[in-house]
Amino acid sequence: MDRIVVIANPVASQFTGGSHRDVMAQLASSHEVDAVWPGSAPEAATAAAEAVASGASIVVAMGGDGIVHHVSQALVGTRTSLGIVPTGTTNVVARLFGIPFKPAKAARLIGSGQAPTTVGTVRLTLTRGDTETIHHAVFACGFGLDAEVVRVADSDPYRKYRFGSIHYARTALGVGLGRFPSTKPHVAIEAEGRESLATTALIQFREAYTYFGKLELRIVDESPDPMAALIVTRLRRRRVPHIVFNAVTHRDLARIQGFEVWEDLKTITMSADPPVAVQADGESLGLVDGGSIEWSPDSLLVLAGS
């Protein structure tokens, strides 16, 4: 009998003990199933790696996009499939892969025996001083403005838990209208023969970059092939309302002064002085001096819906 390991985040905004019991009962009807309760993000990644090493066929992330990100770090490049039971606020990955939002329905999908879908991910190789780290992004990544928004939003976990997308939107406006506009271009970016000195880059490689509630936010209208980047050379306070309007109405962001959209990217390299904040899947990766962002095709197995 195939073995499933469920790694749950009980502090996710929509998580309940009853939903966890329902998921475990549903999966136990057809599989050997174990539950793991990590106490931190590193523990979640470690638990996923141990599940892969022990031969689990499926590792389930039950929670929001954060637990999906940390669990997936151990699954990229393996034959172990990622299952998702969305109990977070926005659940971007679940939306992108057509996964039911009701835990019991998501569990039925995972236990149905259907073949997983093979998807690409993005590999981030980051340096800070003499230290190099490797991370994988499942739906989006970036450095500069959005990573600073993530850092500030995460510093107030109560509002993040209580208000979700609204908290991030308020934080984004606060950062965008606050000190970030005074940031001078300090990140040298290169990709496919193009170069820029910028403050920010947002990388899209799915149908949407992220969501505000149910509203898709995108850099390009079509699915990137394989990656697209929004390069911001300088953010001006007076343009913030115009930027927000263009983003929510899906207008061409490249028409905004100081913005560029690069498409058809496979690898992006960057170096920063002073260091720049980086995020992947809405998770802060800290400050870095430089690194590369590379498309990794067919690198993750996902139990996706319709």
DANOR-V999797 format. One record per pair of residues at least 24 apart in sequence whose C-alpha atoms are under 8 Angstrom apart, sorted by the first residue. I is the first residue (numbers start at 1). GAP is how many residues later the second one is. D is the distance in whole Angstrom. If there is no record, write none. Layout:
I	GAP	D
I	GAP	D
This chain:
1	30	6
1	31	6
2	29	6
2	30	6
2	54	7
2	55	6
3	28	6
3	29	5
3	30	6
3	31	8
3	52	8
3	53	5
3	54	6
3	55	7
4	27	7
4	28	6
4	29	5
4	30	6
4	52	6
4	53	6
4	54	5
4	55	6
4	56	7
5	28	6
5	29	5
5	30	6
5	31	7
5	46	7
5	51	7
5	53	7
5	54	5
5	55	6
6	27	7
6	28	6
6	29	5
6	30	6
6	53	6
6	54	5
6	55	6
6	56	7
7	28	6
7	29	5
7	30	6
7	31	7
7	37	7
7	40	8
7	41	8
7	52	7
7	53	6
7	54	5
7	55	6
7	64	8
8	27	8
8	28	7
8	29	6
8	30	7
8	53	6
8	54	5
8	55	6
8	59	8
9	28	7
9	29	7
9	53	6
9	54	5
9	55	8
9	58	7
10	27	8
10	53	7
12	51	5
12	52	6
12	75	6
12	76	5
12	77	8
12	149	7
13	51	8
13	74	7
13	75	5
13	76	6
13	148	6
13	149	7
14	49	8
14	73	5
14	74	5
14	75	7
15	48	7
15	72	5
15	73	7
19	84	6
19	85	7
20	83	8
22	81	8
22	82	6
23	80	6
23	81	6
23	84	6
26	78	7
26	81	6
26	82	7
26	85	8
27	80	6
27	81	7
27	83	8
27	84	6
30	81	7
31	80	7
41	26	7
41	29	6
42	28	7
44	26	6
44	27	6
45	25	5
45	26	5
45	27	8
45	28	6
45	29	6
46	28	8
47	24	8
48	24	8
48	26	6
48	27	7
49	25	5
49	26	7
52	26	8
52	28	6
56	24	7
57	24	6
58	24	6
58	25	6
59	24	6
60	24	5
60	25	7
61	24	6
61	25	8
62	24	6
62	25	7
63	24	4
63	25	5
64	24	4
64	25	7
64	26	7
64	27	6
65	25	8
65	26	6
65	27	7
65	28	7
65	216	7
65	217	8
66	215	7
66	216	7
66	217	7
68	25	8
69	67	8
69	68	7
69	69	7
69	212	6
69	214	8
72	64	8
72	66	8
73	62	7
73	63	6
75	225	7
75	226	8
76	45	8
76	60	8
76	223	6
76	224	5
76	225	8
77	222	5
77	223	6
78	221	8
78	222	7
79	222	7
80	221	7
81	35	7
81	219	7
81	220	5
81	221	5
81	222	7
82	218	8
82	219	6
82	220	5
82	221	6
83	27	6
83	219	6
83	220	5
83	221	8
84	26	8
84	219	8
89	72	8
89	75	6
89	76	7
90	74	7
90	75	7
90	121	7
90	122	8
90	123	6
90	124	8
92	47	8
92	118	6
92	119	7
93	45	8
93	46	7
96	110	8
96	111	7
96	112	8
97	207	5
97	208	6
97	209	8
98	206	6
98	207	4
98	208	5
99	205	6
99	206	5
99	207	7
100	205	7
109	194	8
109	196	7
110	193	6
114	189	8
115	188	7
116	185	6
116	186	5
116	187	5
116	188	7
117	184	6
117	185	5
117	186	6
117	187	6
118	180	5
118	181	7
118	182	6
118	183	5
118	184	6
119	178	7
119	179	5
119	180	6
119	181	5
119	182	6
119	183	7
120	175	7
120	176	5
120	177	4
120	178	5
120	179	5
120	180	6
121	174	6
121	175	5
121	176	6
121	177	8
121	178	6
121	179	7
122	171	7
122	172	6
122	173	5
122	174	6
123	169	8
123	170	6
123	171	5
123	172	6
123	173	6
124	167	7
124	168	6
124	169	5
124	170	7
125	166	5
125	167	5
125	168	7
126	162	6
126	163	8
126	164	6
126	165	4
126	166	7
127	161	6
127	162	6
127	163	5
127	164	6
128	159	7
128	160	5
128	161	5
128	162	7
129	160	7
135	145	8
136	144	7
137	143	5
137	144	6
138	142	8
138	143	6
139	65	7
139	66	7
139	67	6
139	70	7
139	71	8
139	142	6
140	62	8
140	63	6
140	64	5
140	65	6
140	66	7
140	69	6
140	70	7
140	140	6
140	141	5
140	142	8
141	61	6
141	62	5
141	63	7
141	137	8
141	138	6
141	139	4
141	140	6
141	141	7
142	58	7
142	59	6
142	60	4
142	61	5
142	136	6
142	137	6
142	138	7
143	57	6
143	58	6
143	59	7
143	133	7
143	134	6
143	135	4
143	136	6
144	55	6
144	56	4
144	57	7
144	132	6
144	133	5
144	134	7
145	30	8
145	31	8
145	35	7
145	54	7
145	55	6
145	56	8
146	26	8
146	54	8
146	56	7
146	133	8
147	130	5
147	131	5
147	132	5
147	135	8
147	137	6
148	27	8
148	129	6
148	130	8
149	26	6
150	129	7
150	132	6
150	133	7
150	134	6
151	133	6
165	47	6
165	48	6
169	43	8
176	59	8
176	61	7
176	64	7
177	60	6
177	63	7
180	55	7
181	53	7
181	54	5
181	55	5
181	56	6
183	51	8
184	50	7
185	48	6
185	49	6
186	86	6
186	87	6
186	88	7
187	83	6
187	84	6
187	85	4
187	86	7
187	89	8
188	82	5
188	83	5
188	84	6
189	79	7
189	80	6
189	81	4
189	82	7
190	78	6
190	79	5
190	80	6
191	74	7
191	75	8
191	76	6
191	77	5
191	78	7
192	73	7
192	74	8
192	75	7
192	76	8
196	37	8
197	36	6
198	33	7
198	34	6
198	35	4
198	36	7
199	32	8
199	33	6
199	34	5
199	35	6
199	36	8
200	30	8
200	31	6
200	32	5
200	33	7
201	28	6
201	29	5
201	30	5
201	31	6
202	27	5
202	28	5
202	29	7
203	24	7
203	25	6
203	26	5
203	27	7
204	24	5
204	25	6
215	33	7
216	32	8
217	30	6
217	31	6
217	33	7
218	29	7
218	32	7
219	34	7
219	42	7
220	32	8
221	29	8
224	39	7
224	40	7
225	38	8
225	39	5
225	40	7
226	38	6
226	39	6
226	40	6
226	69	7
227	36	6
227	37	6
227	38	5
227	39	6
227	68	7
228	33	7
228	34	6
228	35	4
228	36	6
228	37	6
229	32	6
229	33	5
229	34	7
229	36	8
230	24	8
230	29	7
230	30	6
230	31	5
230	32	7
231	28	6
231	29	5
231	30	6
231	31	7
232	26	6
232	27	5
232	28	7
233	25	5
233	26	6
234	24	6
234	25	8
266	28	6
266	29	5
267	25	7
267	26	6
267	27	4
267	28	6
268	24	6
268	25	5
268	26	6
269	24	6
